Amino acid sequence: MKSMSFFHKASILLTICAIMVASNIYTLIPIYSVLADDLLIPESHVVLAGGLFTFFYACGLLSFGPVSDSTGRRKILVFGLLASAITTLSVGFSAGSVTLWIARSLQGVTLATFASVAFAYSYDVFNFRQRTILVVLINTGFLIAGIFGQVASAFLADIFTWNSVFYFFSALYFILFAAAFFLLKESPPPATESKPLWSIFLQLLKEPRLMKCYSITFSLLFAIIAFYDAIGRFFDGPASDLLMIRLVGLIGASLSLFTGKLIDRWGELRTLMFGLAIGSTSAFMLLFFHTTGALIIFSIFFVSSISLVIPTVITLIGFYGSSHRAKALSLYSFILLTGASLAPPIAALLPFSGVMILLSSLFCVNIVLCVSIQKSASASVSPDKRWC
C-alpha cells in the first residue's frame, strides 16, 4: 500500500509537471502581437523566440536523459524545476529582441530537464502496470498543455500584462520544485553503457522501422502548433470564440486515455493509421468550412488524432528500440520538439489554407509510412506490451 501511495502522489505530481512544463511551448502563440507591440519589435522576432525555445528544448531533451544516467534522475527532475523557475522569470523581464531570444533559449534548455528524464524515472521506479499508466498520464498532460498554455497565456495577458504569463509559470515551477524535492525518491542507478552515446543514436537511426516512426514523430507537435498558430492568425471572430476553440481541444486530448484499449483491439499500426486519418480529414475539411462551429468541431477531431498517435508512436518506438529503449525515446523527444520548433516560422509564411493543406498532406504521407512499417513487421514479431 505504501508503494501504491507513493505511486499515486508521484503520478499527480509528474502529470501536473508535464502540463506546466509543456505549456511554455505554446505560451507565445496567442500573444505574439501583444508582446511585439509592448517591446516595440517586429512580430517576426517574437515568432523566432518561440522557435528558439523549442529548438533548445529539443536539444535539452536529447541531452538530459543520458546525463541523468550518471547524476541520477531525481536530481535532474528536482533541480531542473528550480532552474526552470529562474529562467521563466527572466523571460518576463525581457526588454527587447535579444534579451527575449536569450531568455527563451535558456528557458527551453532548463524545461527540457523534465520530459525524457520523467519517462526514464518511470521505467526505473515503477512496475509494469504503474509505468504504463504513468506514461499515458504524462503524455495526456503534454496534450492538455497545448490547450492550457494558450488559454492561460491569453487570459493573463488580457487581464494583466504579457509579463504576468511568465511570472505565473515561474511561481508554479517554484511550487513544483518544492513538492518534487520532498516527494520524489531517488531511482535505482541505471546500468552503465559501454558504447558511446552517438554510436547508439546512429545505430537507432539505421533501423528502418524506427526511422519511419521518427519521420511520423517529426510531424506531430509541428502539426498541433501550426494548427493553432494558423487559427490564431486568421480567425477574425470575437476573442471569446477563439478562446472556446482552444478550450474544446481538451475534449480531444482526453482520448489518449483510451489508446491502450484501441491498441488491444486493433493493434498499434491500425490505431496509428486511424489517428492519422482523423487528423488528415479534419485539416482537409477546414479548407471548406470556416465558421466558428466548424473550427470547434474539427479542432476536437484534430487534437483527438494527435492524442491517439503520440502514445501509439511511443509504444512502437519503445518496442523497436529494444535494449536501447530509453535512448530511443530520448531521440523521439528530440525529433518531436525539433518539428515543433519549425512550426511557428513555417505557419507564419503560409495562408490558413496552405497550413491545412500541408498538415493534411503530412498525415497522408504518415499513413503510407505506417503501411510500409506494417509490411516490414509482418515478417517479424508484432509489437505488444512486452516492451514495457
N, C-alpha and C positions, 0 to 999 in steps of 0.2 A: 504493500500500500504506500509505503514511504517513497519508493521509486516512482510509482504512478503519480503521486502528489507532486513530485519534482517535475515529472514529465508535463503535467497539466500547466504548472506555473511557467515552465520554460517555453511551452508551446504558445501560451498567451503572450509572453514577453517577446519571443522571436517573431511572432506574427505581427505584433504592433511595430516592432523594429522594421520589418520588411515593408510595411505600409509607409512608415515615416521616412525611411531611408530612400526608397524608390520614388517617393513623392517629389523629391527635388529634381528628378529628371524632367518633370513636367511643369514646375512652378513658373517658368518664364513664358510658357506658351500664351496664357491669357493676358499677360502684362507687358508684352513687347513694346507697344506704343506708349504705355504709361511710363515705363522706365526710360525709354528713349527721350520722351518729352521732358522729364524731370532732370535727366543728366545732360540734356542738350546734345545728344549724339544721334547718329543715324540709326534707324531701327535695325538695319543690317548688322550693326555692331552688337546689338543685343542678341540677335539670332546666332551670331558667331559665338557669343558667350555660352549659349546653350549647347552648341556643337562642341566647344572646347570641354565643357563639363562632361558630356557623355563620352568623349574620346578618352580623357584622363581617367574617368570612371572605369572604362573598359580596360585600360592598361593596368589599373589597380586590381581589377578582378583577376587578371592573368597572373599577377604578382603575389598577392597576399595569401592565396591558397597554399602555394609552395612555401612561402615564408612561415606560415603557421605550422608547417611540419617541424620546424626547428624551435620556434618560440613558444608554441602551444596555442591551441585555438582560442582559449578563454581570453588570453592577454590581448590578442588582436581584436576580438569582438568587443571587449570591455573598453579598452583604451582607444580603440577606433571610434567609438561613440563620443568619447571625450574630445578627441581631435576634431570630429565632425561638428561638434557644438561650437568650437572655436572658429573653424573656417567658415561655417554657415553664418555666424555672427559677423565675420569680416565682410561677407557679401553685402550685408545690409549697410555697411559703411562705405561702399564703393562710391567714388566721386567722378568717375569718367570711364572711358572705354578701357584703358589699360588696367586700371585697378579692378574693374569688373571682370576682365578676362583672367587676371591673375587669381582673384578670389574664387571665381567659379572653377578654375582649373584645380586649385588646391582643395576646394570642397569636393570635387569629383574624386580626387585621389583618396581622401580620408573616408568618404562614404563607401568606397569600394572595399573597405575592410569587412563589410558585413556579408554580402551575398554568398560568395564561393566558400568562405570560412564557415558560415552558418550551415551550408549543406554538408561540409566535411565534419563539422561538430555533430550534426545529426547522425551521421554514419558511425562516428566514434563512440557516442554515448548511449544511444537508444537501440532497442531491439528491432527486429524486422517490422512488426506491426506499428510500433510507435514511430519508427523512422518514416514509413510510408505516409502515415497521417501527417507528420510534421512537414515533409517535403511538399505535400499538396497544400497545406495551410500557408507555408511561406510563399509558394507560387501564387496562391489566391491573394495574399497580401500585396504582392507585386502588381497584380492586375487591378486591385482596388486602388492602388496608388495612382494609377493612370487617370482615375477619375478624381480621387480625393485631392491630389496635388493641384490640379487645375481649379477645382471648386474652392479650396481653401485659399489659394493664391488670389483668385478673382475677388472673393469675399473680403479678405483682409485689405487688399489694395483699394477696394471700393470704400470700405468703412474708414480705414486709416490711411496709410501710405504704402507704397511698394516695399519700403524698408521693413515694415512690420511683418511681412511674409517671412523674412529670414530671421528676424528676432524671435518669432513664434516657433519656428522649427529648431532654432538654436536652443531655446528653453526646453523643448521636448527632448532633444538629444542629451542635454544635461540630466534630465529626469531619468531617461532610459539608461544612461551611463551608471547612475546610482543604483538603479534596480538591477542591472546586469552585474554590477560589482558584488552585490550581496547575494544574488540568487544563483548565478551560473557557477557550476563547479568545473574544475579542470578536466579535460578529456584525457583518456589514455594516450601515451606518446605513440604516434604513428610509426610504422615500420620505415626504416631508412631505405632510400632508393639509391642503388649503385650507379645507375645511368644518369648522365647529365640531363637537366630538365629540357633543354632544347631538343635533345635527341628523342625524348619521349613524345614531345609535341609533334615533331616531324614524323615519328612513327604513326601517331594517331591520324595525322593528316593524309598519310599514304593509304589508309584503309578506305576503300571506295564507298562503302555504305556510310561510314562516318562523315566523309566529305559531302555526301548528298544531304545528310542530316544537318550538317553545318551550313550548307547552302540555304536550306529552309530556315534555319535559325536566324541567319542574317536578315531575313525579311520581316521577322515577327514584330520586334519593337519598332523597327523602321516603319512598318505599316500602321501601327496604332498611333505613333507620334505624328506621322504625316497626315493621317486621317483627321485627327482632332485639330492639328495645325491648320489644315485646309478649311475645315468648318469654321474655326475661329476667325480666319481671314476673310472669308467670303460670305458668311451669314450676315444678312442685313436686317434681321428682325430684332425685337426687343432683347435686352440683356437677360431678362428673366427667362426667355425661351432658350437662349444659348446655355444658361445655367441648367435648365431642365434637360437639354440634350446631353450635357455632360453627366449629369447625375444618374440618368436612367441606364447609363452604361454599366452601373453597379449590378443591375439585374443580370446582364450577360456575364459579368465576372464570376458570379456565383455558380455558373455551370461547371467550373473547374472542379467543384466538389464531387461531381458525378462522373468525372473522367474515368475513374477506376472501374465503375460498373459498365461503362460503354466499352472499355478495353476488354473486360471479361467476356462481354457478349460478342463483340465484333473483331477483336484483335487490335493491335497497335496501329498497323498501317491503314486499316479501313477507318478507324476512328480519326486518324490524322487526315486522310483524304476527305472525310465528311466535314471536319472542321474547316479545311481549306476551301471546300466547295461553298460552304456558307459564307465565308469571307469574300470570296471572289464574286459571288452572286450579289451580296449586299453592296459592295463598291460599284458594281456594274449598274445596279438598279438606281443608284443615286445620280447617274447620268441623265435620268429621265424624270425623276421625282425630286423636287427641291423644296417642298413645303416643310413647315416645322414638324408636322406629324410624321412625314416620311423620314426626316432626319432622325427623329426619336426612335422610330421602329427599326430602321436599318442600322443605327448605332448600337442598339441592343444586339442585333444579329451579328454585327461585325465584332464587337467585344466578345460575344459568345464563341465565335470562331477562334479567336486568339486564346481564350480560356481553355478551349479543348486542345488546341495544337501544342501549346507550350509544355504542359505536363507530359503529353504523349511523346514529344520530341526528347524530353529529358529521359523518359523510360527507355527509348531506343538507344540514345547515346550512352546511357548507363550500361545497357546490355552489350553494345558493340565495343565499348571501351574496355570491357573485361577487367583484367587486373589493374589497369591504369584508369579506372573509373573516375577517381577524384580529379586526376589531371584532365581527363576528357571533359568533365563538367566545368572545370575552370576555363578550358578553351571554349566551351559552349557559352559561358558568361561573357567572355571577351568578345566573341563574334556577335552575340546578341546586342551588346552595347555599342560595338563598332557600327552596326547597322543603324542603331538609334542616333548616333552622332551625326550621321549623314542625312537624317530625315528633315530637320528644320531648313537647312540651306536648299535642299532639293525641292521641298514643298514650296519654298518661297519663290522658286523660279518658274513654277507651273501654275496654270489656272486650276480652278477647282475640278473641272472635268478631266484635265490632264493628270491630276493626282489620282482620281478614281480609276482612270484607265490603267495607270501604272500599277496600282495596287491589285486590281482585278487580274491583270496580266501576270504579275508576280506570283499570285496564288495559283493560277493555272499552270505556270511552269513548275511550281512546287508539287502539284498533283502528278505531273509527268515524272518528277523525281521519285515520288512515292511508288509509282508503278514500277520504275526501274529497280528500286530497293526491293520491292515485293518479288520481282523475278529473280534477283540475285539471292534473296533469302529463302526461296523455295527449295533450294538445294542444300540448305543448312538448317540448323535448329532455329525455330522461331523464338523471338524474344518473349520472355514471360517474367513472372515475378521473382524468379530465382536470383536475378541480378541484385535485388535488394538485400 
